[in-house]
Amino acid sequence: MESVRSLPHPARSDLDLATVLHALGDPVRLELVRRLSNETEVTCAPSGLAIPKSTMSNHWRILREAGLTATVVEGRTHRMRLRVADLDQRFPGLLDVLLAAAGPNSMPMPSDHG
């Protein structure tokens, strides 16, 4: 039986607006958050993004450390979810505005970013 564990992320009260906005300043990370808003959770390598694994891991780490996502590790699989309730509680309406600005459709991503 594989163990399930959560990676550390900041408490709701520790979420910082500048850190959140900085994390979303990258188009790849903004696209990851947009995708998470449409799905309950995604794995570490979502389809349609031709980005090196190490770069993608770094994007997920930045999102988690900013408090935008929570990550659960089960064996070799990492599953991420958007911390909607925490973000809405700390910054009411921010997530809705950002996602509306990002648009409903997937952005074309470069083949090598970062």
Secondary structure as the mmCIF struct_conf table of DSSP 4:
data_model
#
loop_
_struct_conf.conf_type_id
_struct_conf.id
_struct_conf.beg_label_comp_id
_struct_conf.beg_label_asym_id
_struct_conf.beg_label_seq_id
_struct_conf.end_label_comp_id
_struct_conf.end_label_asym_id
_struct_conf.end_label_seq_id
STRN STRN1 VAL A 4 SER A 6
HELX_LH_PP_P HELX_LH_PP_P1 LEU A 7 PRO A 8
HELX_RH_3T_P HELX_RH_3T_P1 ARG A 12 ASP A 14
HELX_RH_AL_P HELX_RH_AL_P1 LEU A 17 ALA A 23
TURN_TY1_P TURN_TY1_P1 LEU A 24 GLY A 25
BEND BEND1 ASP A 26 ASP A 26
HELX_RH_AL_P HELX_RH_AL_P2 PRO A 27 ASN A 38
BEND BEND2 GLU A 39 THR A 40
STRN STRN2 VAL A 42 THR A 43
BEND BEND3 CYS A 44 ALA A 45
TURN_TY1_P TURN_TY1_P2 SER A 47 GLY A 48
HELX_RH_AL_P HELX_RH_AL_P3 LYS A 53 ALA A 66
TURN_TY1_P TURN_TY1_P3 GLY A 67 GLY A 67
BEND BEND4 LEU A 68 LEU A 68
STRN STRN3 THR A 69 GLU A 74
TURN_TY1_P TURN_TY1_P4 GLY A 75 ARG A 76
STRN STRN4 THR A 77 LEU A 82
HELX_RH_AL_P HELX_RH_AL_P4 VAL A 84 ARG A 90
BEND BEND5 PHE A 91 PHE A 91
TURN_TY1_P TURN_TY1_P5 PRO A 92 GLY A 93
HELX_RH_AL_P HELX_RH_AL_P5 LEU A 94 ALA A 102
BEND BEND6 PRO A 104 ASN A 105
HELX_LH_PP_P HELX_LH_PP_P2 SER A 106 PRO A 108
BEND BEND7 SER A 111 ASP A 112
#
